[in-house]
Amino acid sequence: MKKIIMILVAVLMSLSVMTACQSNDSVPKLKYSTQYPTTAQEYNQLINQKIVPFLNVCEGHASKGRDIIAGKYPVKEELTSVEDTLKYINEIYDSCKVIYPPDTEKQRHSDTLMQMQRVINAVEVYQEKLKDYEVDRDGDKFGKTIDILVSEFTSLKNMFNLVA
């Protein structure tokens, strides 16, 4: 009887091992681009490489917006440029989301992503107000939108102690 039970247990164990190895469909996809977290130094290097260009393009639009109000830059050209920028900064944002931060950087990573999203939202509002400006030429309203954009990207810049 003992032999039968042992054989039965062995068969059941081997079946459970085989079924565990067969199906990877039930395993959730990784949230991050790597299986293990980066070191703090790797994390800082990776995130800084992405934040600097993200900020640069946003800062450029604030400058162009002021030039538009002063009549020194064409609105149509800026509309095309800001559309390309939105694609670009969303790609950067998406690439930042998959960086696996070390435990010591998880809160900072979350804060960074939140502030990046706020900047993206400000660029989207900038784009809409730019379209409005093309029609109504209300420099005060458009100027306030630029101020909000500057405020949002300056907050992100300050998180990284980057000098303007």
C-alpha positions in Angstrom: 0.0 0.0 0.0 2.9 2.4 0.9 4.4 1.7 -2.5 1.2 2.6 -4.3 0.8 5.9 -2.4 4.5 6.8 -3.0 4.1 6.1 -6.7 0.8 8.1 -6.8 2.5 11.0 -5.0 5.5 10.9 -7.4 3.1 10.9 -10.4 1.2 13.9 -9.0 4.3 15.8 -8.3 5.7 15.3 -11.8 2.4 16.3 -13.3 2.3 19.5 -11.3 5.9 20.3 -12.3 5.1 19.7 -16.0 1.9 21.9 -15.9 3.8 24.7 -14.1 6.4 24.7 -16.9 3.9 24.5 -19.8 1.9 27.6 -19.5 3.5 31.1 -19.4 0.3 32.7 -20.5 -0.9 33.2 -16.9 2.4 34.9 -15.9 1.8 38.6 -15.9 4.0 40.8 -18.1 6.8 42.6 -16.4 6.0 46.2 -15.6 9.6 47.3 -16.0 12.1 46.8 -18.9 14.4 44.7 -16.7 13.7 41.9 -14.3 15.7 43.4 -11.5 15.9 47.0 -10.2 18.7 49.2 -11.3 21.3 50.5 -8.8 20.8 54.1 -7.5 23.6 55.2 -9.8 22.2 53.5 -12.8 18.8 54.8 -12.1 20.0 58.4 -11.8 22.0 58.1 -15.0 19.1 56.6 -17.0 16.5 59.1 -15.7 18.8 62.1 -16.2 19.5 61.1 -19.8 15.7 61.3 -20.4 14.8 64.3 -18.4 17.2 66.7 -20.0 15.9 66.4 -23.6 12.3 66.3 -22.2 12.9 69.7 -20.5 14.8 71.2 -23.4 11.9 70.8 -25.9 9.4 72.1 -23.4 11.5 75.1 -22.6 11.9 75.8 -26.3 8.2 76.0 -26.7 7.8 78.5 -23.9 10.4 80.7 -25.7 8.7 80.3 -29.0 5.3 81.1 -27.4 6.7 84.4 -26.2 8.1 85.1 -29.7 4.7 84.4 -31.1 3.1 87.0 -28.9 5.8 89.5 -29.9 5.1 88.7 -33.6 8.5 87.2 -34.2 7.5 83.5 -34.9 4.7 82.0 -37.0 1.9 80.3 -35.2 1.4 77.6 -37.9 5.1 76.5 -37.6 4.7 76.3 -33.8 1.6 74.2 -34.1 3.4 71.7 -36.3 6.4 71.7 -33.9 4.3 71.2 -30.7 2.5 68.3 -32.3 5.9 66.6 -32.9 7.0 67.5 -29.4 3.9 65.8 -27.8 4.8 62.6 -29.6 8.4 62.9 -28.5 7.8 63.7 -24.8 5.2 61.0 -24.6 7.8 58.5 -25.9 10.3 59.7 -23.3 7.6 59.5 -20.6 6.8 55.9 -21.6 10.5 55.0 -21.6 10.8 56.4 -18.1 7.8 54.4 -16.8 9.6 51.1 -17.5 12.8 52.0 -15.7 12.9 49.7 -12.7 14.1 51.9 -9.8 15.8 50.6 -6.7 13.8 50.7 -3.5 15.6 53.9 -2.4 14.3 55.7 -5.6 10.8 54.4 -5.9 9.1 57.5 -4.4 11.3 59.8 -6.4 10.5 57.8 -9.6 6.8 58.0 -8.9 7.1 61.8 -8.2 9.1 62.2 -11.4 6.5 60.4 -13.5 3.7 62.5 -12.0 5.5 65.7 -12.7 6.3 64.6 -16.3 2.6 63.9 -16.8 1.8 67.4 -15.5 4.3 68.9 -18.0 2.7 66.8 -20.9 -0.7 68.1 -19.8 0.6 71.7 -19.8 2.0 71.2 -23.4 -1.4 69.8 -24.5 -3.1 72.9 -23.0 -0.4 75.1 -24.7 -1.3 73.4 -28.0 -5.0 74.1 -27.6 -4.4 77.7 -26.5 -2.0 78.2 -29.4 -4.9 77.2 -31.7 -7.1 79.7 -29.9 -4.4 82.4 -30.2 -4.3 81.8 -34.0 -7.9 82.9 -34.1 -8.4 85.5 -31.4 -4.8 86.9 -30.9 -5.4 87.2 -27.1 -1.8 87.5 -25.9 -2.8 87.7 -22.2 -4.6 84.4 -22.2 -1.9 82.8 -24.3 0.8 84.3 -22.0 -0.8 82.8 -18.9 -0.7 79.4 -20.6 3.0 79.8 -21.3 3.5 80.8 -17.6 1.8 77.5 -16.5 4.0 75.5 -18.9 7.1 77.2 -17.5 5.9 76.6 -14.0 5.4 72.9 -14.6 8.7 72.2 -16.4 10.6 74.3 -13.8 9.1 72.1 -11.1 10.4 69.1 -12.9 13.8 70.8 -13.4 14.0 71.6 -9.7 13.5 68.0 -8.8 16.8 67.2 -10.5 18.6 70.4 -9.4 19.1 71.4 -13.0 20.2 74.9 -13.6 18.2 76.9 -16.2 
